[in-house]
Amino acid sequence: MEGKELNKVWLAALLFCIFLGVFGAHRFYVGKTQTAVAMLLITLLTGWIFGLGFYITGIWAVIDLIMIATAQFTDGNGKILAWTV
């Protein structure tokens, strides 16, 4: 049963990162609220200045995406989001 929960969390975090990564949705989902709020504020407050916020959080989201896909990303409790069968 625990493996299925990890699959769900990993896949959901991956999808949130792909589609809403610049807003920190994947970080909200896994419980990293402080950095999620930072991503959201950077995007919203500086996103309109030549798109600067989108570049900053976009790079941050791509790094998170790579970490999620390679099972290196942790949740708010420090557990790795691994895709297991």
C-alpha positions as CSV (number, residue, x, y, z in Angstrom):
1,M,0.0,0.0,0.0
2,E,2.8,2.4,0.8
3,G,4.3,2.0,-2.7
4,K,1.1,3.1,-4.3
5,E,1.0,6.2,-2.1
6,L,4.6,7.0,-3.2
7,N,3.6,6.5,-6.9
8,K,0.7,8.9,-6.5
9,V,2.8,11.6,-4.7
10,W,5.7,11.3,-7.2
11,L,3.5,11.5,-10.3
12,A,1.4,14.4,-8.9
13,A,4.5,16.3,-7.9
14,L,5.9,15.7,-11.4
15,L,2.7,16.9,-13.1
16,F,2.4,20.0,-10.8
17,C,6.0,20.8,-11.6
18,I,5.5,20.5,-15.3
19,F,2.4,22.6,-15.6
20,L,2.5,25.0,-12.6
21,G,6.2,24.8,-11.6
22,V,6.8,28.6,-11.8
23,F,4.1,29.2,-9.2
24,G,5.6,26.6,-6.8
25,A,2.6,24.2,-6.9
26,H,4.7,21.1,-6.6
27,R,6.4,22.5,-3.5
28,F,3.0,23.3,-2.0
29,Y,1.9,19.8,-2.8
30,V,4.8,18.1,-1.0
31,G,4.7,20.4,2.0
32,K,7.6,22.7,1.3
33,T,5.4,25.8,1.9
34,Q,8.1,28.4,2.7
35,T,10.0,27.9,-0.6
36,A,6.6,27.5,-2.4
37,V,5.6,30.9,-1.2
38,A,8.9,32.3,-2.2
39,M,8.5,31.0,-5.8
40,L,4.9,32.3,-5.9
41,L,5.9,35.8,-4.8
42,I,8.9,35.9,-7.1
43,T,6.7,35.0,-10.0
44,L,3.9,37.3,-9.2
45,L,5.8,40.3,-8.0
46,T,8.6,40.4,-10.5
47,G,7.0,38.4,-13.3
48,W,5.8,41.6,-15.0
49,I,9.2,43.2,-15.1
50,F,10.4,41.9,-18.5
51,G,9.3,38.4,-17.3
52,L,12.2,38.3,-14.9
53,G,10.3,36.3,-12.3
54,F,9.3,33.7,-14.8
55,Y,13.0,33.2,-15.8
56,I,14.1,32.9,-12.2
57,T,11.4,30.5,-11.1
58,G,11.4,28.7,-14.4
59,I,15.1,27.7,-13.9
60,W,14.2,26.7,-10.3
61,A,11.3,24.6,-11.5
62,V,13.4,22.9,-14.2
63,I,15.9,21.9,-11.5
64,D,13.1,20.6,-9.3
65,L,11.7,18.7,-12.3
66,I,15.0,17.0,-12.9
67,M,15.3,16.2,-9.2
68,I,11.7,14.7,-9.1
69,A,12.3,12.7,-12.3
70,T,15.6,11.3,-10.9
71,A,14.1,10.5,-7.4
72,Q,16.2,13.1,-5.6
73,F,13.4,15.5,-4.5
74,T,12.2,15.2,-0.9
75,D,8.9,16.1,0.6
76,G,8.4,18.4,3.6
77,N,9.4,15.6,6.0
78,G,12.7,14.8,4.2
79,K,11.4,11.6,2.5
80,I,12.4,11.1,-1.1
81,L,9.6,10.9,-3.6
82,A,10.4,7.7,-5.3
83,W,8.5,5.9,-8.0
84,T,8.3,2.3,-7.0
85,V,6.3,-0.6,-8.4
